[in-house]
């Protein structure tokens, strides 16, 4: 868990073929900042893993009566 960063968004990623490195610009909420304040920082790495898919673009299934259901 120490390497997992929540509420971060990759806003730009570029592979530098000359050095074999990824240059990644990330946006995150400012620490102790007001709601909606963000900061960006750049990091350089050897590997970039994209981890988006079904869990980042989910939607509720279309089940009849789901919105009216009040149970647990």
C-alpha positions as CSV (number, residue, x, y, z in Angstrom):
1,X,0.0,0.0,0.0
2,X,2.9,2.4,0.5
3,X,3.3,2.9,-3.2
4,X,-0.3,3.2,-4.1
5,X,-1.4,6.8,-4.6
6,X,-5.1,7.6,-4.6
7,X,-6.6,10.8,-6.0
8,X,-3.7,11.2,-8.4
9,X,-4.1,11.7,-12.2
10,X,-1.5,11.3,-14.9
11,X,-1.9,14.3,-17.2
12,X,1.0,13.6,-19.5
13,X,3.4,10.8,-20.2
14,X,6.3,10.9,-22.8
15,X,8.8,8.2,-23.6
16,X,12.3,9.5,-24.3
17,X,13.8,7.0,-26.7
18,X,17.3,8.5,-26.3
19,X,17.4,7.7,-22.6
20,X,14.9,4.9,-22.5
21,X,13.0,6.7,-19.7
22,X,9.4,7.7,-19.2
23,X,8.7,11.3,-18.2
24,X,5.3,11.4,-16.4
25,X,3.5,14.5,-15.2
26,X,1.0,13.8,-12.4
27,X,-1.7,16.0,-10.8
28,X,-2.7,15.6,-7.1
29,X,-4.7,17.6,-4.5
30,X,-2.5,20.0,-2.6
31,X,-1.7,19.0,0.9
32,X,-3.5,21.2,3.3
33,X,-4.9,23.1,0.3
34,X,-8.4,24.3,-0.3
35,X,-10.9,21.9,-2.0
36,X,-10.2,21.9,-5.7
37,X,-6.6,23.1,-5.4
38,X,-4.1,20.9,-7.2
39,X,-0.4,20.7,-7.9
40,X,1.5,19.0,-10.6
41,X,4.9,17.3,-10.5
42,X,7.0,15.4,-12.9
43,X,8.8,12.0,-12.3
44,X,11.1,10.0,-14.5
45,X,11.0,6.2,-14.5
46,X,12.1,3.1,-16.4
47,X,8.7,1.5,-16.5
48,X,5.1,2.9,-16.9
49,X,2.2,0.7,-16.1
50,X,-1.3,1.8,-17.1
51,X,-4.0,0.5,-14.8
52,X,-7.2,1.8,-16.2
53,X,-10.2,-0.1,-17.5
54,X,-13.4,-1.5,-16.1
55,X,-12.7,-0.2,-12.6
56,X,-12.0,3.4,-13.7
57,X,-15.0,3.6,-16.1
58,X,-17.6,1.6,-14.3
59,X,-21.4,2.1,-14.4
60,X,-24.3,0.6,-12.6
61,X,-25.9,-2.4,-14.4
62,X,-29.4,-1.8,-15.7
63,X,-31.5,-3.8,-13.3
64,X,-35.2,-3.2,-13.2
65,X,-36.3,-1.7,-9.9
66,X,-32.8,-1.0,-8.7
67,X,-33.3,2.7,-8.1
68,X,-36.5,2.1,-6.0
69,X,-34.9,-0.7,-3.9
70,X,-34.5,0.5,-0.2
71,X,-33.1,-2.7,1.3
72,X,-29.6,-3.7,2.3
